[in-house]
Amino acid sequence: MSGHPLDVLMAPRSIMVLGASPREGALGNTVVKNLIQSGYKGEIHPVHPTAPEVCGIAAFASVSAIPRPVECAVVCLSADKVLSALDEAATHGVGAAVIFASGFAETGAEGAARQHALSELAERTGMKICGPNCLGLANIHQSIPLYSAALPETLEKGDVAVLSHSGSGCIVLSSTGRFGISHLVSVGNAAVVDVDQYLDYLADDDATRVAALFIETIRNPEAFAAASLRMREAGKAVVVLKVGRSDMGAAATAAHTGSLAGAAAVYDDFFRRCGVVAVEDIDELVEAVELLRAMRRKPTGKGIAVLNVSGGEIALTCDVAQRIGLDLPELSQATKARLQEILPSFGHAANPLDVTGVAVFDMAMYGGAIEALASDPSVALVAVSQDCPSAIGKKQSQTYGAIADTVARLSPSLPRPVVFYSNVAGGIHPRIAEPLLAARVPVLQGARASLLAIKRFLNQNDAAFDDERPRIAADPKWIARFAMGEPLTEREAKQFLGDAGLPVTREALATSAIEARDMAAKIGFPVVLKVESVDLPHKSDVGGVRLDLRTTEAVEAAYEEIVRNVGAKAPRARIGGVLVQEMAGKGTEVIAGLTRQDPFGMAVVVGAGGVLVELIGDSALALAPISPERARDLVAGTKINKLLAGYRGAPAGDVAALAQLLSRLSDIAVAYGDVLEAVDLNPVHVGVQGSGVRILDALIIPRRGAAIQTGEQA
């Protein structure tokens, strides 16, 4: 026992089986049989009202008939009988339970009420519960299968723990034959114990090196982040496949376990911050797990060098790398010169490297090429690509086996770690796999899944739990204003943004054409006029906006025209006057904002702004807070970044100033997140490099739903 609160669930010393059955094939029979056949060393107490024994073990007519306290109950009963059974079990010292039954939150209101009652029971008694709606769990190293499905005959003890909301995730990942298992946990509805608590347990588990997660939602981000950190501090890795990323997938997730799935981009950024490797399908999950469990050295950097004996497969590598955004850095001149000395005269020193077919029969050449790549300063990891499917002939397996022997021999002494992968999935010939695995060289399968696993492993180096920059302090005046749900006019909203340190347009409020004329002269031409009204979220729809006014006469005429238009088209709108604002010059329009993404808090969004928002649907997202450096990365992930970088000779935009604005916007999320629902700045004008940015438009929505509206300059 490790002393962890989940010991009583994950490694119980005594077990009662509620609903045990002498009938072959019944769930209560299978569970007892699994425990016996696994060699479980603790006490087993089947409970059956009439049977004297189950699977050769003496049965008890009731829980109260068991002569001593029991640590864990395995409940093989229908949903309507679970609560009463656990109430009785709690009086007999039971501190943990596994519930297989469906009929809880995944089934509707009645099931949700039943699950709520189950959670209340657990809170009242302190009972740790796996499920409901699950296959249960299995501690493979200690031979404790509290599991309703048959375990694979080929299942071996190993260092990979599987946590899955879906029972099928446990079945699939325990049946790959690629790695041994330490724990299988079918989390199910997680009414009491969720993935984060199991992950926290695994951080202390000596048998586990990697946790493979197949999950549908994160209910407690803080707890998950803390558990992930504990795993990292223990030198362990976490790989997560979050399903329900698409709209259809999210709907299926809700129907499956009653969970509400969040936006894929939000989860991706959350997992990045947690330092876990996030993947998108089961093939990727398997390869990432295999890489992380076998990798014993932590690379620094992101550059990957790839070599193969086939020019065609090198071309395939280039295609895959471009599609997935893999960093294949150019080799240094010194490395190229060294390779040209090693390669045949027709060889070309590049990354990825076609070491040529000659090297298949010249291991000095092959090994020299690996050593040269591993010594390049821009390379963090060397990937040896070589097809070696399990069905290749004996002669070819011996030929490729020499390559495997060379990689295995060189690996310990190389300055960079080495990974071996086959472009073909579906098995690797043992003559090739065995020497590599013996040398602890990761052996992966499938070009895309392998290269993605490597990329995501290297990107772990970007993980950051906190951005330690100083924060802005929330102003009680604005907190009170937002909490009341009162709408703000455009001018007031920009005062809020300006108070928070964001750059806004110079402007003044006029209540007559003469005032507008004088204010325009003071601000400087050209100017923009916009009606000031809390009732008009889209001012241009009622003729309430006039742009590019360059004379005092034009300003006076525009003022009168706006008043007439609004009076005719929105006679009931409350008008506070007309705003006179500076007109933005040439530049690029982007949208920036904050959006609530419960349970993760607020996220920063940036993308193409102005009229392009709906046209191209360009955006990137990161959870707040973000540093200016992270904000730059965010901008780089948008389509509008090409314009900001100076597309086709146009002057580059002030990306540094935009990054500062996004970072400052994330400070608002931290300071005012409890009272804000969303902030929409569209457009933000990005001037040429060095000229800064300005917010031209904004929409701010308080948490209670009252809109705080600014105007339009579009």
Phi, psi and omega in degrees: 000136185269348185088007178277147180304335181270003178306320184295337177265317186276336182215058182291146179268348176210146187222134168252141179250104180276122186091018175301149185218140174280353184280124179301132178092343177290149181304314181294342175275317181299317182296314179297317181296319178302317180296317181294311185292334180285341183087027179305131187265353180273187180276138176243126182236091175292141177242118179214135187295334185231332185289132179287334179207159176227121180055035177084002179252135180302131181258160179243141183289337181205167177297319183295341180282345179290128191286348182215164180300150180234142185281318189226141176247131172257118190259108180254052184234162176290161187304323184290346181255355188294312188297314180295324179295319180287327175302316179291319181297324181298327179287350181253020174087003182294126181251357181209157179208152173241125183241116181275331193300142166270180183104025180244224189299340182284353188250357181125195188297316181296316178294323178297320178295321178296319179292323177299318178296324177296317178297320178295320177299316180296321179293322181290323186259345185079012183288134176268122188237130171265127181103204359285191178059055185212173174269351182097203182218161180217123173267100190289319184294326181260009176056054180234086179267094174269066201222137185265347179258164177284133176280144180301139179298331183272001183297128179246152173293140181201200188246017180249123175260135180250123175241123185217130171295329180262133177298326181295332176299320177295317182297313182295311187286340176272357186243011183287333185074006183269332183208154177278163188244139172263315179218143167244125178229111172272101190289326180063222182286346178052051180296332183234306181251124182247181187305319184299323180289321175296320180296320177298320177297317183294334178299332179262359186271115183296336184278349187252132175248326182226138173253125177256118186249130173241098192234160181250336180198163170242116182270331183230086184301321182297317180293321179295317179297318180295318179293322177297320178296318178299321177297315180295318179296333178274003180077025182247158184247154176233128175242131186231131170251109179265114179266164186085032181282325179274169178298317179293320179295322179295320178295320178295323178298315180299321180289332186282308184233010180075017180266149174257118183274146179259177182299142182300318182296327179294313179297319180301316181290322178299314180295323176301315179295327180283349180077022177259158179269115180261133181235174187242351175207175186291323177301314178297320181300313181297315182292322178295319177298314181298320179296312186289326180286331183269336184288127182247354179236139181269112179290158172242130184100181184236354185288135180241134171252133181239138173226150180206159179273358184244126176296324179296320180284334172295320177297321176299317178302316179299317180297312181296317181300319180294320181294323186260001179072039181279137181274105174250088188292153174290140181284152178292160179299324180295319179293318179299317179297319179295320180292322180297331176287332183273317186288160172296166187301331181271359180284157181233124182280109181203173175234117005289156188255122169274100184284357176076156180296340178300323185292341178301329182250012181223090184290338174294318177295312182298312180296322178297323178294318178298316181297322179294315180296319182291345180263354182289134184294338181269358184260127176262335185204142177254127178250117178268116182258122180204118177289134181204059182299156187297341184266006179294157183288169184298315183296315180293324179295326177291321179297310180289334176298327177296324176296314179299318179299318181295315179298316180297321181291320184279331190311312184297333186261355182285148179286348178232149177293155181239140174236138178251132176218150175256138177292343181257126174273164176112014176121145179238138182303134183300331178298331179270316186291320190299311180295328179291313180296324178296329179269008181061035172269122178301136180241114186244165183226136178092124186300306185294311182297322181292312182292326175294320178299317179296314180301313184290327175297314180292327180288349173304333183297343179277353189299137178212127180277328185219148171254113191271013179297153176300145181259157171283154177266137178292134178274121181305329179299314181286323177303313180296321182295313181293320182297332178282345180074019181282135176290146175251148172287170178302317183296317179295320180297319179289332173296319177299312181296319178295320177300329180276000176093015178266145183281121180240168180290151170285134185201165177210156183259124180250143176246009175206162179296325180294315177299319180298318179300313183293320180294321179297319179296323180288319180290320182106136182279156354284161180228171176237139173247135180219139178294142179256107182205133177285348184264358186237086180292334179238087190292327182292337180295336180249020180071030185264014182226136174225130187251160168054052178270124191245357179223162178295324179296319179295324180293314180299317181294320180295321179301309182297322181294318179298315180299317179295314182300313183292321178299325182279320187266338180218066187297338182267355182292138176278121185253125178263355182136199179232128178279135174251119185233152173297146178267128179290144178274206180292145180168193181245135179263128176235162171254138175225152180183182176235142176223138180284131181229069180297141010267015187272351184098215185255148180239148175268135181235141175216148179183190178294134185248192180062224182287348182277348186306305183276340184288314185245353175055049186261123176199156172225153190221143174213143178291141178281148002272161175229148177277164174303325179294317178294325178297322176299316178298323180296313179299321180298339180271008181255161176290327182293346181301328179297319177293318181294333180278354180098066185288130177051046174085357177291153179297142180290149178276166182277077182294326180298318179292323177296319178297320177296319179297315181296319179295319179293324176298322178293332174297321176299320179300320180288316185286323187242014186302330182287341185241001178248141174262317182199152172229128182235109179254103184209114002264163163259126181273120178256111180283180178294161186310126179094351183260355174088188180227158176216143177273119181265332185215152177202147171230124180237126183244118177293161182300327183279358170105351179282129184281138174247105196252136168250179187271198186235144172224064184212000000 
